[in-house]
Amino acid sequence: MLPEDALVSAIARAVGPPSGGVVLGIGDDAAVLDDGTVASTDVLVEGVHFDLARMTARDVGHRAGTANLSDLAAMGARPVALLAAFGIPAGFEDAAEVAAGMSEHGVPVAGGDLSRAPVLVVAVTAIGRAERPVRRSGGRPGDVLVVTGPLGGQAVAGYTGRVAPRTEEGCALAAVATAMIDLSDGLATDVARLARASGTGAVVELERLPRAPGATVDQAAAGGEDYELLAALPRGSEAPVPVTAVGRLTAEPDVLLLDAAGAPRALRGWDHFG
Ligand SMILES: [Mg+2]
């Protein structure tokens, strides 16, 4: 297990299992409430996730929106509102620009909070609704693994380009997917998360990964921040949106990333605490 995932598990144990109106708690892309509300939160920290010398304040806000809306998309949820909390360092005067970038997604920014902070911190909560929320844990051996679009583009662009969340694709795939996750940390890491949650292994054929222009196989597999979706579909089912099949879930517990010769590669995506 990755150090970040071990920390999430420790936090989940500390707070206990979901109760009250919460039907799905810590450990998936988002929480699910008993009325179909889906909620997710994500934080971007200056010096960790972005550098203001290389990204505008508006682009930082846009990216914070993408990271959160992508987690809703991974549940098959349609967004309703965003809440935003900013930690603002002395001398930073573009908080309104951050908010403007966030609202470019067309989802209302409905509230938030402000504080002084040593660096710029942008914490967002996304609230949505899903008729049939798709967890990471529903995958079964034999399910086909598909991705919604090209990977590695952010690694090529130095993680400064704009990316759109796959909201429509996620909502459409929710009708057939047994499990789904967004590719925020890189497929190599995120496919292992989906397989572990589903109690399966996985095989991914690296040559089948759709690659963004200029991206290497390694960048496509481990680059991260592409915010495409990885879904498990029952074998023989028809995807409602264009997808690329890249592998399958297996009964054997190993997660194998196979090169063109069929040899396993040791690739890892992003881990904050690795
Ligand atoms: Mg996610």
Residues whose N, C-alpha, C, O or C-beta is under 5 A from the ligand:
A	BS01	MG	D29 D71 D182 S184
